[in-house]
Amino acid sequence: QGRQSLPPSVRAAARGIHDFSNSAAETLPSRADAEEKKAAPVLSLKETESRLIRETLEYTRGNITRAAALLKISRSALYRRIGKLHISR
């Protein structure tokens, strides 16, 4: 009786064998996830900052005061970053 009354998966685990067929499907990334990661370009911090400032300036139609407020930085900090990143207004 003993081991024979146990489910096959439990008996296999007791012998040191484990069926990973179900758990592997749950933990492996899907093909869609892999494709999405390939499609998304990796931007440097400088590129990301530049893009964010450009988009914010476009959104505020060039209003530095409003853009700085949205970015939660001072106007002078925004002017410095615009100069450093060579962003035209």
N, C-alpha and C positions, 0 to 999 in steps of 0.2 A: 504494500500500500504506500506508505511514505512519499517518496518522490513521484511515483507514478500518478498520484492523485493531484499533483500540481500542474498548472497550465504549462504547455510546452515552452513558452517564453521564459518562465521562471526556472524550469529545469535547465534550459540552455544557459541562462545567466549563472546558475550555480556551477556549470561546467566551465565558465569563463567565456562563453560565446554570447555575443549580443547582436541582435538584429537592428541594424541602423537604418533600414530601408525607410521607415516612417519618419524618423527624426532628421534624416539628411534632407529630405524634401522641404522640411520646415525651416531649416537653418541656412540653406544655400540661397544666395541672391538669385532672383529671377532674371531671365534674359532681358526683360524690359528695364529692370534696374540697371543692368550693365550697359544697355544702349543709352539710357538717360545720362549716365555718368560720362560716357564717351562724348555725347553731344554737348555737354556743358563745358565751355572753356574755363580754364583755371586762370584767373586774373591775379596779378600781383597787387600788393597793397596800394602801390602808387596808382596803378590803373583803376582800381576800385574806387579810391578816393577821388580821382579825377572824374570818373564817370558820375559819381554821386554829386559832386559839385556842379558839373555841367547840367545834369538833369534837374537839379534844384534851381539853378539859375534860369533854366528854360521854363520851369514851372512858375517861377516868380516873375517871369518876363524881365530878367536882369536886375530885379530889385535886391540889392546887396543886403539891406537891413532885414528884409523879410527872409531871404535865403539863409542868412546867418542865424536868425531866430529858429528857423526850421531845422537847421543842422546843429543847433544848440552850441554854437561857438560865437565868439565876439566878431564884430565887423572887421576889426583889425586882423584877427586870425584868419578870417576868410580872405581878405585882401592878400595876406602873406601867402596863403596856400594857392590862390589864383596865380600869383607871380611865380611861385616855386614850380607849379605844375604847367606853366605856360598856357593858361586857359584864356582864350579871348572872350571878351564880354560883348 
